[in-house]
Amino acid sequence: MKKHFLSLVDLVSGKTDPKTRRQFLNFIQLNKYHVQKTNSKSHLCVFFLPLHLPSRQIYLGHHKKAADWIPPGGHIEGNEQPTETVSREMIEELHHPLTNEAHILFNLTILKISNPRLSCRTHYDFWYLIYMQDTIPFQFSKKEYYDAKWMSINHALKKTKCPIYHRTLDKVRQLLYNQ
């Protein structure tokens, strides 16, 4: 698995902040355990951002634990590949199985967590875009989210508070508007 994770980091090397990339590589190379079950403090996660290109809309949820508008995602479990986590979390959080939707790795982020109620301290996040044919009215998990919906990227940038997530959404905005 370590080799696979390293190859994914290399895939987005030109699109990711060099410092983040270096820290991501160090975490993978220097740690034996990369998932929450075996490393409760620092572990790998995924975010996936449903994107409808014709309307330039993305799907975000007002996440209960994060207290912010964020894309769906979750912890990588066991021997899962990040894309398997995307598929599992798509069903768990949005009650929608992926069929033939293209999903592209486009970013890496590292989030430091300071919530004393959580054992997590650092999330090493793989970010995927999921290209949706339609703006599906997902049946989002009420356990995870207060609300969730499709919105323009500009509206999403106004709603998202976390600077790391904001920068990632801005990357998507630049991609959508070629800026």
N, C-alpha and C positions, 0 to 999 in steps of 0.2 A: 504494500500500500504506500509506503514511504516514497518509492520511485514514482508512483502514479501522482501523488500530491506534488512532488517536485516538478514533474512534467507539466502539470497544470499551472504552476507558478510561472514556469518558463513561457507558457502559451500567451500570457498577458504581460510579459515583461516590458514591452514597449509602451503599454497603455496604463501602467501603474506607477505610482510614485516610487522612485528607486529606494528610498528609506523603508517604505512599507514592504516592498519586495524583499529587501535584505532581511528585515525582521521576520517575515513570513518564512523565508528559507531557513533562517537560524532556528526558528521554532520547530520546523519539520526535521531538520538534520540533527539537532541536539537533544530532542526528546524521543523517548521510546514510545510514549503513549500520546495519541493525538485526539482522542474522542472523549466526550464528557464522562462516560462510564468509568474510564481508567485514568482520567486526568480532570478532576472536577473543577480545578481552578482555571486552567488554560486549555482551550480545545478548538477544533475546527467546526465551522458552521457554514451554512449556505443561506443566501438570500436569493429569491427569484422575483423578477419584476415582470409581471404580465404586461405586454406592450401591444397596443393596437395601432399599427402604423398609419392606416388611412385617416384616423381621427387624431393621431398623435396623443393618445391617452395612455396612462398607466394605471395600474390598480394598486392602491394602498389601503392599509387598515389602521385604525386607531387602536394600537396594541395595548392591552391592559397592563402587562408587566413593564413594558418600555415607556408607557405614558407618552407615546408619540405616534405620529402617523408614519408607518414603515411598511416596506414590502413584506409579503409572506416569507417564511423561511424557518430554519431550525437547526438543531444540532445534528451533525453527522453521527450515525450510530454504528457500533461494531465494525464490520468490514465493508460498510457501504462506500460506494463511489459517490462523490458529490452529486452526480446526476441522478443517482438512485435516491438520494435524500430529497432532491427537488421533486421527483415523482411521488415519493411517499408523503412529503409535506403538502404537495398540491392536493392530494386526497384528504389528508387530515385537516388542513386549514381551510380549503376552499371547496371540498367535496366534489372535486372535478379531476378525473383521471387524464393524464397527458396521453394524447394519441399520436398525432403526427406533427405536433407543434415543434418548430425548431427552437432549440434552447442553446444559447451562446454564452460562454464564459466571457465577461467583459471587464471585471475589476476585482481587486483584492482590497480589503480594509481590515484594520485591527482596531477593535473597540475595547477600551478599558472600562470595567464595570465597577461601580462603587456602592452598589445596593447591598446593605448588610443582611438583607433577608435572602440573598442568593449566594450560592457557593461559587458561582462563576466570577472570575476576576478579569479574564481576557478572552475575547472571541476573535478568532482568526477567520474572517469571512470570505468565502468565494461568492461572487455575485454573478448571476445568470440573467439574461434577458430571455423571456419566453414570448415568441412571436405568435400572437393570437389572431385568428381569422375574424373573430367577432368580439364585441364587448359583451361577453357572457355575463349574465347576472349571477355571479357565483353565490353559493349558499355558504358564506363564511362562517367559521366557528365562533359561536357566541361565547365560548369558553375563553378564547384567545383575544377576541376583538370586541370593542364597544360598537364599532361601525366599520364598514369597509366599502369602497366604491371606486369606480373609474373616475379619473379626473385628468385635466390637462397637466402637462409637466409644470407649467407656470403656477398653477393652483397648488400642485404638490409641493413645490419649492416654498410656497408661503406657509404650508401646514407643517412641514417637517422641521423639528427643532434641533435635532442632533447634527452638529457640524459635519461629522463624517458622512452621515447619510445624505445631508444636503449637498456636499461636494459630489457624491456619487450621482445623485439625481441631476445635478448640473451637467455632469458628463453626458448623461442621456439627453438632456436638453440640447447640448452642443451637437450631439450626433443627429438629433432630429431636425435641427435647424441649420446644420452645417456651419456653425459659428465657432 
